[in-house]
Amino acid sequence: MNGPNSLRAATPFEFKSAAHLLFIEREQASNVDELLQALKTCPEESIFQHTFQTLEEHHFIKEGFSNDFAHWAYVVLGEVGLGEQLASLDVREFTSLATLRSRLAQIVEEYAEKNPKAWQHSAAAPFYFCSSKTIVLPVQRSASNLAEFIDGLRQVSLHSIHYHFIEARLRRKLESNDFSIWLQRDLGVGREAALLNQIDIYTATLEDVRRKIIQILKSAVQ
């Protein structure tokens, strides 16, 4: 019987990477009310930028704030409770940016209702809503079977891991990542593809994420 390692995909997986051009959007916030309004009107790309995309900038940090909104509320605005509530949000639970936006706004609104004085509190520096334009870089490696894929994971840059595993969630509407989709669709490795989506991207560095992906996939070839 042929195992997953012997299967060859009709369409090879191409390991790519990307560079990003950061843009400052028109929305900014200096207090809780402005943060709430900006969360409701900013582009979806900004929501993604300040939650998922920011992980690449802090990929080597295992502890800290899970998103930029939490960091600003806690450190700059000085609303510790709001920062903690925003930091407790697990974005992996969301399958759409619209739903994630609504939850972020709900947290801010409910906090402000319970803490009326927060409406008058101004931050030391404003929060600038940003988004980024992705420039896809040339293919680093390709893989046609599971062994080649695992070897590729070992060799490519962390930027490639981020592009396919985290940034891809914007293209995939938060439903999955490039690795899982290819493994399921082209190699039929469904169980492992599902397990990849359960990897904690917040308490692990990108290097840790790489190791966990490889560990999961190695179990499929044993």
C-alpha positions as CSV (number, residue, x, y, z in Angstrom):
1,M,0.0,0.0,0.0
2,N,1.3,3.4,-0.9
3,G,1.8,5.7,2.0
4,P,1.6,9.5,2.0
5,N,5.3,9.8,1.5
6,S,5.1,8.0,-1.9
7,L,2.3,10.1,-3.3
8,R,3.3,12.8,-5.8
9,A,1.2,15.9,-6.2
10,A,0.1,16.9,-9.7
11,T,0.8,20.5,-8.7
12,P,4.0,21.0,-6.7
13,F,3.9,23.3,-3.7
14,E,6.0,26.5,-4.4
15,F,7.5,28.0,-1.3
16,K,7.3,31.7,-1.7
17,S,8.1,34.7,0.4
18,A,7.0,38.3,0.5
19,A,8.0,41.9,1.2
20,H,5.6,44.4,2.6
21,L,5.0,48.1,2.0
22,L,3.4,49.6,5.0
23,F,0.7,52.3,4.5
24,I,-0.8,54.6,7.1
25,E,-4.6,54.7,6.7
26,R,-6.8,57.7,7.5
27,E,-8.0,56.3,10.8
28,Q,-6.2,57.1,14.0
29,A,-7.2,57.1,17.7
30,S,-6.1,59.1,20.7
31,N,-8.8,57.8,23.1
32,V,-11.3,55.0,23.6
33,D,-14.0,56.6,21.6
34,E,-11.8,57.2,18.6
35,L,-10.4,53.7,18.8
36,L,-14.0,52.3,18.8
37,Q,-15.0,54.4,15.8
38,A,-11.8,53.6,13.8
39,L,-12.3,49.9,14.5
40,K,-15.7,50.1,12.8
41,T,-14.6,52.0,9.7
42,C,-11.0,51.0,9.0
43,P,-10.2,48.6,6.0
44,E,-10.2,44.9,6.8
45,E,-6.5,44.9,5.8
46,S,-5.9,47.1,8.9
47,I,-7.6,44.6,11.2
48,F,-5.4,41.9,9.7
49,Q,-2.3,44.0,9.9
50,H,-2.7,44.7,13.6
51,T,-3.6,41.2,14.6
52,F,-2.1,38.5,12.3
53,Q,0.5,40.5,10.3
54,T,2.2,42.0,13.3
55,L,3.3,38.5,14.4
56,E,6.0,38.6,11.8
57,E,7.5,41.7,13.4
58,H,7.6,40.1,16.8
59,H,8.1,36.5,15.7
60,F,11.0,35.9,18.2
61,I,8.9,36.9,21.3
62,K,7.1,34.2,23.1
63,E,5.4,36.4,25.7
64,G,3.7,39.8,25.2
65,F,0.7,41.3,23.6
66,S,-1.1,39.3,21.0
67,N,-2.1,42.3,18.9
68,D,-1.2,45.9,18.4
69,F,-4.5,47.2,19.8
70,A,-3.8,45.5,23.1
71,H,-0.3,46.9,23.3
72,W,-1.4,50.5,22.6
73,A,-4.3,50.3,25.0
74,Y,-2.2,48.9,27.8
75,V,1.1,50.8,27.3
76,V,0.3,54.1,25.6
77,L,-3.3,54.8,26.5
78,G,-2.8,53.4,30.0
79,E,-6.1,51.5,30.1
80,V,-4.6,48.3,31.6
81,G,-8.0,46.5,31.8
82,L,-8.8,47.2,28.1
83,G,-5.3,46.1,27.1
84,E,-5.7,42.8,29.0
85,Q,-9.1,42.1,27.4
86,L,-7.9,42.8,23.9
87,A,-4.8,40.7,24.5
88,S,-6.9,37.7,25.7
89,L,-8.6,37.6,22.3
90,D,-7.6,34.5,20.3
91,V,-7.9,35.4,16.7
92,R,-7.5,31.8,15.6
93,E,-11.2,31.3,16.6
94,F,-12.4,33.6,13.9
95,T,-13.2,32.6,10.3
96,S,-13.8,36.1,9.0
97,L,-12.3,39.5,9.5
98,A,-15.7,41.1,9.7
99,T,-16.5,38.9,12.8
100,L,-13.0,39.7,14.2
101,R,-13.6,43.4,13.7
102,S,-17.0,43.2,15.5
103,R,-15.5,41.4,18.4
104,L,-12.7,43.9,18.8
105,A,-15.3,46.8,18.7
106,Q,-17.5,44.9,21.2
107,I,-14.6,44.6,23.7
108,V,-13.8,48.3,23.5
109,E,-17.5,49.4,23.7
110,E,-18.3,47.1,26.7
111,Y,-15.1,48.2,28.5
112,A,-16.0,51.9,28.0
113,E,-19.5,51.4,29.3
114,K,-18.2,49.8,32.5
115,N,-15.5,52.4,32.8
116,P,-17.0,55.8,32.0
117,K,-13.9,57.8,32.9
118,A,-12.0,56.0,30.1
119,W,-13.9,58.1,27.5
120,Q,-12.0,61.2,28.7
121,H,-8.6,59.6,28.9
122,S,-6.2,60.7,26.1
123,A,-3.2,58.6,25.0
124,A,0.4,59.9,25.1
125,A,0.6,59.1,21.4
126,P,-2.1,58.2,18.9
127,F,-2.7,54.8,17.4
128,Y,-2.2,55.0,13.6
129,F,-4.2,52.3,11.7
130,C,-2.0,50.8,9.0
131,S,-2.2,48.2,6.3
132,S,0.4,46.7,4.0
133,K,0.8,45.8,0.3
134,T,2.3,42.5,-0.3
135,I,5.0,42.0,-2.9
136,V,5.5,38.3,-3.6
137,L,9.1,37.3,-4.1
138,P,10.4,34.5,-6.4
139,V,9.9,30.9,-5.5
140,Q,12.5,29.6,-3.0
141,R,11.9,25.9,-3.4
142,S,9.2,23.5,-4.6
143,A,7.9,20.1,-3.4
144,S,6.0,17.3,-5.1
145,N,5.7,14.9,-2.2
146,L,5.6,14.9,1.6
147,A,9.4,14.2,2.0
148,E,10.3,17.1,-0.3
149,F,7.8,19.3,1.5
150,I,9.2,18.6,4.9
151,D,12.7,19.2,3.6
152,G,11.5,22.5,2.1
153,L,10.1,23.6,5.4
154,R,13.5,23.0,7.0
155,Q,15.3,25.1,4.4
156,V,13.1,28.1,3.6
157,S,13.3,31.4,5.5
158,L,11.0,32.4,8.3
159,H,9.5,35.0,6.0
160,S,8.3,32.1,3.8
161,I,6.8,30.3,6.9
162,H,5.0,33.6,7.8
163,Y,3.8,34.1,4.2
164,H,2.2,30.7,3.8
165,F,1.1,30.0,7.3
166,I,0.0,33.3,8.7
167,E,-0.4,35.9,6.0
168,A,-2.2,33.4,3.8
169,R,-5.1,33.6,6.2
170,L,-6.0,37.0,4.7
171,R,-6.2,35.4,1.3
172,R,-8.0,32.4,2.6
173,K,-10.5,34.5,4.6
174,L,-9.0,33.1,7.8
175,E,-10.3,29.6,7.1
176,S,-6.9,27.9,6.7
177,N,-3.4,28.3,5.5
178,D,-1.5,27.5,2.3
179,F,0.3,24.5,3.8
180,S,-2.9,22.8,5.0
181,I,-4.8,23.4,1.8
182,W,-2.1,21.9,-0.4
183,L,-1.6,18.9,1.9
184,Q,-5.3,18.1,2.0
185,R,-6.0,18.8,-1.7
186,D,-2.9,17.5,-3.4
187,L,-1.6,14.8,-1.1
188,G,-4.8,13.8,0.8
189,V,-3.1,14.3,4.2
190,G,-6.3,15.5,5.9
191,R,-5.6,14.7,9.5
192,E,-2.2,16.4,9.6
193,A,-3.6,19.4,7.5
194,A,-6.2,19.9,10.2
195,L,-3.6,19.7,13.0
196,L,-1.5,22.4,11.5
197,N,-4.4,24.9,12.0
198,Q,-4.4,24.1,15.7
199,I,-0.8,25.3,16.2
200,D,-0.6,28.2,18.7
201,I,0.9,31.1,16.7
202,Y,1.0,33.4,19.8
203,T,3.0,31.4,22.4
204,A,5.4,30.1,19.8
205,T,8.0,31.9,17.7
206,L,8.0,31.4,13.9
207,E,10.9,29.0,14.4
208,D,8.8,27.1,16.9
209,V,6.0,27.0,14.4
210,R,8.3,25.6,11.8
211,R,9.4,22.8,14.1
212,K,5.8,22.0,15.1
213,I,4.7,21.8,11.5
214,I,7.6,19.4,10.7
215,Q,6.9,17.3,13.8
216,I,3.2,16.9,12.8
217,L,4.1,16.0,9.2
218,K,6.8,13.5,10.2
219,S,4.2,11.4,12.0
220,A,2.5,11.0,8.6
221,V,5.5,9.3,7.0
222,Q,6.4,7.0,9.9
